[in-house]
Structures are given as C-alpha cells and as structure tokens.
C-alpha cells in the first residue's frame, strides 16, 4: 500500500520516458492518406482535411486565402446560411485556415453526429460556388480589417520583417493591400478551387473518440472524389532579402510604443543543427525564464514580454526575436537584445541554467501530448514536414544530451548580430 507519510521521489523531467502514441494509417480508394488516433474520455472528435493549396500555389496575391475562406459560403445545393445552420444544428464547428503551403478545413463535433456532417463537408469540397455577393462581402470586410490592422505597429512590423528576410515576391514575404482585394474575382477563385481542392492533393487527419465505421464513412463520402489523381506541380521561389539590414518606420507620429522585430534566415527542420538550435533558442528567448525576458522585462522593465522563436515554415525558416517596448526605450531594447546574443557567443551556459531549460522543454513536450487532438497535431506536424516518429525521439535525445560546448558553438555560428535584420515600427 502507498505510504502517504513519505514524500515521493522528485524526478527531473529529463528523466521521464516519453513516447509518441502511435496513430493508425489507412488509404481511401482514391489514394488519400488518413492518419487516425483514437483516444480521449469524451465522445468528441475532429477531422482535418489538409490541402496543398496555400499561397505557395497561387499566381495572384490573396487568391488562396480568399478561396479557402469562402469554401463554406455557398454550394450548388445550400446557401452560406443553410450551411452554417446545418453545422450549428448538430453542435459542430467547421473552420478553415490558409497558410503558406497548405490550407485546412477542420471539423469538431460529437462523434455520434459525424455521419450527418461528412456529407456536408463533401458538398463543400465538391460543389462550392463562391457566390458573387459573398465575395463582395468578404472583400469589403477584409479591406476594413486591413485598414484597422495597418494602424497597429506590431502588424506592420511583422509584414516588414518577412519582406526583409524573403523579398516581397516570395510567398513568405508577400503581404496584402487594398488593391489586391479589389483585384479578386470569382473566376480566379473557381479556377483555384478546381485545381487545388476538387482535384487537389489532400491528407486527412482524424482524432478523438472515433466511430468503428469511420473508415467506411470516409471512403463513402470522399473515396470517390477526384483527389490525389494529379501530380502536384513543384514550385520554387527565389529568396531576395533586403539590401538594407535596418528599417525604421513611423506608423503613428503620436505613438508611444514601438514594435521591434530582429530576425535572421535559418535552415528548416531537416538541417542537422535545427534540433540543437531549438535548445539554444529557449535559452535566449523561448520561455518566461529566458535571458531576454530576465534582462529586458524583469531587470530593465522595457517591455511586458519578449520572445524568440524559430519559424515553422516547410521550405525555409527564420530565427525571430519579437517584442513591443516603449518608444523612448526602443534603441535601448535593441542594445540589450544584441548584448544577450553576444553573451551566449562569448561564454558557455552554466550547467544549472542548461538543466533548467532542458527540464522545461521536456515538460512542455509532455504537456503537448495531453489529449488526442494534441497527439494528432504533433503527427500532422511531422508528416507535413516529411518526417516520421524518429524525429520526435531524436529531438528528445538532443534535449537530454546536448552540451554547453555544443550550444556555445551554435551561438557563435547563428547569433552573430551582423546576420540579423532589424525592423522598428513606431
């Protein structure tokens, strides 16, 4: 019997034995791969249709995002209102999101209602009509939202740092304008929909309390669709970084706050340094106890928060430091950012700090495996980046085994202030 008078042993997170629960894979009649994880204590589930239809594949700016947004705004059989009513009736939520390489349609619902909802999703993926009036409402709303966002320093800074890193004509560096929304027309959206949704490349992820006949239902409603029948055309774009390393923009002459972005190009997940660099990033600015936070927030009081992160792009990545600080201390904040970079380049981290960061990272991974939706999300991230579960375990081993000397070498290589672009928007 457990003796509750004796405190249990304290075990460091780095000593936890973590495993990535296996997911089941099957293939529909048309070749669409389905990755499924059954679990959870509640009878709820999610299904996510991932299409290679992000802005990487568009020939005109905003076509991909507009097509994705308007998918559920009318089909040959239902109006936008009727579609929303149908999902609301079953207590379900259908969302859509568009990213750089992929676009997603996500359904959350009670497991018992899935057979009533899949036909509606099939209708959307087969018969969306993009009504002219819905497109006009979308354009009007998005232009209004853009005008509001352009008044926000952080929004403008994010646009400018991406353009500085990749160039405006690269999908990662391109941003929207009022003229881009005005140029959208229904024919463009219909053509993109036909090529990248009706006849596109699709991967399906399902998780939660999955019905026993789910494979049969998915095959019934999606197995005969003309998906994955064409070879996806590979597209490449030249990166044209800005010649000017530092940009300062006055967005609001009366503004009291500055948005600061400091970023450098960085290899993607397939590079051998990536997993190790994630540890270095956490030391620099990846969590609340990082060096940037301790110095610039806790000690100097220049900001409420400052973080660094490695962007999770599929093709290329970048190392970004992001914060908002008082206008009068913007330059002092930049000085301290570069100071912390140089500190890591000049002196190896001590074992106490390294142990703290390692335990934090392992604990974060443990938390990210709490629940079926989180588990399938991690699998999705691996699969879309062309990796398998070995990457998960290699990442764990890297966190556990990386030395202060290895981190010091990475800091010398990647945290050279001369490699970074700088944007300050006031």
RAZIUR-V547571 format. One record per pair of residues at least 6 apart in sequence whose ideal C-beta (glycine too) atoms are under 6 Angstrom apart, sorted by the first residue. I is the first residue (numbers start at 1). J is the second residue. If there is no record, write none. Layout:
i: (I:I)
j: (J:J)
//
This chain:
i: (12:13:13:13:14:14:14:14:20:20:21:23:23:23:24:25:26:26:27:28:28:29:29:30:30:30:31:32:32:32:32:33:34:35:35:36:37:37:37:37:38:39:40:40:40:43:43:44:44:45:45:45:45:46:46:46:46:47:47:48:48:48:49:49:49:50:50:50:51:51:51:51:52:52:52:53:53:53:54:54:54:54:54:54:54:55:55:55:56:56:56:57:58:61:61:62:62:63:63:64:65:66:66:67:67:67:68:68:68:70:70:71:71:71:72:72:73:73:74:74:74:74:75:75:75:75:76:76:80:86:87:90:90:90:92:92:93:94:95:96:97:100:101:109:111:111:115:118:118:122:130:130:130:132:135:139:142:143:143:149:153:153:153:154:154:156:156:157:157:157:157:159:160:160:161:161:161:162:162:163:164:164:165:165:165:166:166:166:167:167:168:170:170:199:199:201:201:202:205:205:207:207:207:208:245:246:247:248:249:250:251:255:256:257:258:258:258:258:258:259:259:260:260:260:261:261:262:262:262:262:263:263:263:264:264:264:265:266:266:266:266:268:268:269:275:275:276:276:276:277:279:280:280:281:281:282:282:283:283:284:284:285:285:285:285:287:291:292:292:293:295:296:296:296:296:296:297:302:302:302:303:303:306:307:308:309:310:310:311:311:321:325:327:330:338:341:341:344:344:345:345:345:348:348:349:349:354:358:361:368:369:382)
j: (359:359:362:363:358:359:362:400:389:392:375:35:37:379:36:35:34:215:33:219:223:219:223:223:227:228:228:202:204:227:228:203:204:205:379:206:207:372:375:376:210:372:208:209:372:111:209:110:208:111:208:209:210:108:207:208:373:107:206:104:106:205:105:202:204:102:104:203:103:197:200:202:102:201:232:103:196:200:64:98:99:100:101:102:103:64:100:171:100:101:171:196:64:174:180:176:180:188:192:98:98:184:189:189:192:193:96:98:103:130:134:96:124:128:83:124:80:134:80:129:131:134:123:127:128:129:127:129:134:120:94:113:116:117:109:117:108:107:106:105:104:171:314:117:209:211:217:217:221:221:186:189:190:186:186:181:181:178:181:155:251:259:425:259:324:251:425:259:261:423:425:175:247:423:261:263:423:172:173:173:242:421:241:263:318:172:173:239:173:240:174:237:239:226:230:228:232:227:376:380:372:373:376:372:421:422:423:424:425:426:425:426:327:324:325:327:330:424:426:324:425:323:333:424:322:423:321:337:420:422:318:320:421:319:419:420:318:310:317:318:319:316:317:385:395:398:398:402:410:410:402:407:410:308:310:357:361:349:357:291:308:292:307:308:321:360:340:306:340:306:336:302:303:306:333:336:303:325:329:333:323:325:323:322:321:320:317:319:317:318:337:333:426:424:417:415:417:411:415:411:412:415:404:408:404:407:404:399:399:374:375:391)
//
